[in-house]
Amino acid sequence: MEKNKPPHKSVGYTTVEQILNSPDPDIVGSYYAMQRAGQAAIDLAIQTNTAIVTMVDGKIVRIPASEHTFS
């Protein structure tokens, strides 16, 4: 196998269910690590009064920190 080449062709996105049901505990843990990192980014944006950039319905949107309503 060529170095850094995936063993098989990708067929699409990995679902949250597939990640959480992985037999590899590092893969499962990565989901929760990404959740914590996302929340830390939101918290920092609020503290610094910086817009939160996210995707809503497939479009990139900027939410001012003063309008943040989700956690």
C-alpha positions in Angstrom: 0.0 0.0 0.0 1.3 3.5 -0.9 2.2 5.6 2.1 -0.5 8.0 3.3 -3.0 6.5 0.8 -6.3 5.4 2.3 -6.9 1.6 2.0 -10.2 2.1 0.2 -12.2 4.7 -1.7 -14.3 7.1 0.4 -18.0 6.7 -0.2 -19.3 9.8 1.7 -19.6 11.3 5.1 -19.2 9.4 8.3 -22.3 9.7 10.5 -22.4 10.5 14.2 -23.8 7.0 14.8 -20.9 5.4 13.0 -18.4 7.4 15.1 -20.2 6.7 18.4 -20.5 2.9 17.6 -16.8 2.6 16.5 -14.9 -0.2 18.3 -11.9 2.2 18.6 -12.3 4.3 21.8 -10.1 7.0 20.3 -12.6 7.5 17.5 -15.5 7.7 19.9 -13.6 10.1 22.1 -12.8 12.3 19.1 -16.5 13.1 18.8 -16.7 14.4 22.3 -13.4 16.3 21.9 -14.8 18.1 18.9 -17.9 19.0 20.8 -15.8 20.5 23.6 -13.6 22.4 21.1 -16.7 23.8 19.5 -18.1 25.0 22.8 -14.7 26.5 23.8 -14.7 28.4 20.5 -18.2 29.7 21.2 -17.3 30.7 24.7 -14.2 32.6 23.5 -16.2 34.4 20.8 -18.7 35.5 23.5 -15.9 36.7 25.8 -14.2 38.7 23.1 -17.5 39.9 21.5 -16.6 38.3 18.2 -19.1 36.9 15.8 -19.7 33.1 15.9 -19.3 31.7 12.4 -21.3 28.5 11.7 -23.4 26.8 9.1 -27.2 27.0 9.1 -29.1 25.0 6.4 -25.9 24.6 4.4 -25.0 28.3 4.4 -22.2 30.0 6.3 -23.6 32.6 8.8 -22.1 35.0 11.3 -24.0 35.3 14.6 -23.0 38.3 16.7 -22.0 37.2 20.2 -24.7 39.4 21.6 -27.3 37.4 19.8 -26.0 34.0 20.8 -28.8 31.8 22.1 -27.6 28.2 21.9 -25.0 26.3 24.0 
